[in-house]
């Protein structure tokens, strides 16, 4: 019964269909909030990279985020990365959201 509950929760978390700029930027900021100093380890970072890869891949705006999605998926499947690697993997998302990874949204 617990396994069925976990499967239902995991299935509910996997969305399908197109995503919006807000959804992409929310996931981007979520990933940025998980960054530390130097080498990055731990499931929260890789889970957030995978979540951002998913929404970036499904984004249907004028910006092409497919290369970022591919790089992020590769990072999500790895066991270590760096902040530099994550920043380089999110260059198109950064341009879409208007700020670098980890700096949060610009509020005038």
C-alpha positions as CSV (number, residue, x, y, z in Angstrom):
1,X,0.0,0.0,0.0
2,X,2.8,2.4,0.8
3,X,4.4,1.6,-2.6
4,X,1.2,2.4,-4.3
5,X,1.0,5.8,-2.5
6,X,4.6,6.6,-3.5
7,X,3.8,5.7,-7.1
8,X,0.8,7.9,-7.2
9,X,2.7,10.8,-5.7
10,X,5.6,10.3,-8.2
11,X,3.1,10.1,-11.1
12,X,1.3,13.3,-9.9
13,X,4.7,15.1,-9.7
14,X,5.5,14.3,-13.4
15,X,3.6,16.9,-15.4
16,X,3.0,16.9,-19.1
17,X,2.1,19.6,-21.6
18,X,3.6,23.0,-22.2
19,X,5.1,25.2,-19.5
20,X,5.1,28.9,-19.0
21,X,7.9,31.4,-18.4
22,X,6.8,31.6,-14.8
23,X,7.1,27.9,-14.3
24,X,10.5,27.7,-15.9
25,X,11.8,30.7,-13.8
26,X,10.3,29.2,-10.6
27,X,12.2,26.0,-11.1
28,X,15.3,28.0,-12.0
29,X,15.1,29.9,-8.8
30,X,14.4,26.7,-6.9
31,X,17.7,25.2,-8.3
32,X,19.5,28.4,-7.5
33,X,18.3,28.3,-3.9
34,X,20.0,24.9,-3.5
35,X,23.5,26.0,-4.5
36,X,26.4,26.0,-2.0
37,X,30.0,26.9,-2.3
38,X,32.4,25.1,-4.6
39,X,31.6,21.5,-5.6
40,X,27.9,20.7,-5.4
41,X,26.7,17.4,-4.0
42,X,23.4,16.0,-2.8
43,X,20.0,14.9,-4.1
44,X,18.2,18.2,-3.7
45,X,20.5,19.8,-6.4
46,X,20.2,16.9,-8.8
47,X,16.4,16.7,-8.2
48,X,16.0,20.4,-8.9
49,X,18.2,20.1,-12.0
50,X,16.0,17.3,-13.3
51,X,12.8,19.3,-12.5
52,X,14.2,22.4,-14.4
53,X,15.2,20.1,-17.3
54,X,11.6,18.9,-17.5
55,X,9.9,22.3,-17.5
56,X,12.6,23.8,-19.8
57,X,12.1,20.9,-22.3
58,X,8.3,21.5,-22.3
59,X,8.6,25.3,-22.6
60,X,7.0,26.5,-25.9
61,X,7.9,30.2,-25.9
62,X,10.0,31.9,-28.5
63,X,13.2,31.0,-26.7
64,X,14.7,27.6,-27.4
65,X,15.6,26.0,-24.0
66,X,16.1,22.5,-25.4
67,X,20.0,22.6,-25.2
68,X,19.7,23.7,-21.5
69,X,17.2,20.9,-20.8
70,X,19.5,18.4,-22.3
71,X,22.5,19.6,-20.3
72,X,20.5,19.8,-17.1
73,X,19.2,16.2,-17.6
74,X,22.8,15.0,-17.9
75,X,23.7,16.8,-14.7
76,X,20.6,15.4,-12.9
77,X,21.8,11.9,-13.8
78,X,25.3,12.5,-12.5
79,X,26.6,12.3,-9.0
80,X,28.5,15.6,-8.8
81,X,28.6,19.0,-10.5
82,X,29.9,22.5,-9.9
83,X,28.1,25.9,-9.8
84,X,30.0,26.8,-13.0
85,X,28.7,23.8,-14.8
86,X,25.2,24.5,-13.7
87,X,25.5,28.2,-14.8
88,X,26.8,27.1,-18.2
89,X,24.0,24.6,-18.5
90,X,21.3,27.2,-17.8
91,X,22.5,30.1,-20.0
92,X,19.3,30.2,-22.1
93,X,17.1,29.9,-19.0
94,X,19.1,32.7,-17.4
95,X,18.4,35.0,-20.4
96,X,14.7,34.1,-20.2
97,X,14.4,34.8,-16.5
98,X,16.6,37.9,-16.5
99,X,19.2,36.8,-13.9
100,X,22.1,34.5,-13.3
101,X,21.6,31.2,-11.4
102,X,21.5,31.7,-7.7
103,X,21.0,35.5,-7.8
104,X,17.2,35.4,-7.6
105,X,14.8,37.5,-9.6
106,X,15.5,41.2,-10.1
107,X,13.1,43.3,-8.1
108,X,13.3,47.0,-8.9
